[in-house]
Amino acid sequence: ARGPPILPTLDEARAAILAAGYRELEYLELRGETDLQSLASLDRPARLLAAAWLGDTRLIDNVAISPIGSWSGGRSSLQSEAAQQLR
């Protein structure tokens, strides 16, 4: 697979979500947009899927992630997107 590896970035995002006050993170996964296969690198259009608990509320969301320009500024688009979602 070509493209930036995503496992270190997902680990960082998991830590950031928990540090932001979420009680529990059920899942944070990057999956292929068309087949929902688990991805080891950002080499095609994908969806970032997440479920987390904030207090007594379970939040579920997903966001489109594009591999285009994924190394701009030394940060992957996944890192940038995760940072935007946490703001």
For each residue, the residues with C-beta under 8 A, 3 or more apart:
1: 39 40 41 43
2: 41 43
3: 41 42 43 44 67 70
4: 9 41 42 70 71 76 78
5: 8 9 40 41
6: 9 10 30 39 40 41 42 76 78
7: 10 11 40
8: 5 11 12
9: 4 5 6 12 13 76 78 79 82
10: 6 7 13 14 28 29 30 78
11: 7 8 14 15
12: 8 9 15 16 79 82
13: 9 10 16 17 28 78 79 82
14: 10 11 17 18 25 28
15: 11 12 18 19
16: 12 13 19 20 82 83 86
17: 13 14 20 22 25 28 50 52 86
18: 14 15 22 25
19: 15 16
20: 16 17 86
21: 54
22: 17 18 25 52 53 54
23: 52 53 54 55
24: 52 53
25: 14 17 18 22 28 50 51 52 53
26: 51 52 53 58
27: 49 50 51
28: 10 13 14 17 25 48 49 50 52
29: 10 38 48 49 50
30: 6 10 38 39 42 46 47 48 49 65 78
31: 36 37 38 39 46 47 49
32: 35 36 37 39 44 45 46 47
33: 44 45 46 47 64
34: 45
35: 32
36: 31 32 47
37: 31 32
38: 29 30 31
39: 1 6 30 31 32 42 43 44 46
40: 1 5 6 7
41: 1 2 3 4 5 6
42: 3 4 6 30 39 46 65 67 70 76 77 78
43: 1 2 3 39 67
44: 3 32 33 39 67
45: 32 33 34 64 65 66 67
46: 30 31 32 33 39 42 64 65 66 67
47: 30 31 32 33 36 62 63 64 65
48: 28 29 30 62 63 65 78 81 82
49: 27 28 29 30 31 61 62
50: 17 25 27 28 29 59 60 61 62
51: 25 26 27 58 59 60
52: 17 22 23 24 25 26 28 58 59
53: 22 23 24 25 26 56 57 58 59
54: 21 22 23 57 59
55: 23
56: 53
57: 53 54
58: 26 51 52 53
59: 50 51 52 53 54
60: 50 51
61: 49 50 85
62: 47 48 49 50
63: 47 48 81 85
64: 33 45 46 47
65: 30 42 45 46 47 48 77 78 81
66: 45 46 69 70 77
67: 3 42 43 44 45 46 70 77
68: 77
69: 66 72 77
70: 3 4 42 66 67 76 77 78
71: 4 74 75 76
72: 69 75 77
73:
74: 71
75: 71 72 79 80
76: 4 6 9 42 70 71 79 80
77: 42 65 66 67 68 69 70 72 80 81
78: 4 6 9 10 13 30 42 48 65 70 81 82
79: 9 12 13 75 76 82 83
80: 75 76 77 83 84
81: 48 63 65 77 78 84 85
82: 9 12 13 16 48 78 79 85 86
83: 16 79 80 86 87
84: 80 81 87
85: 61 63 81 82
86: 16 17 20 82 83
87: 83 84
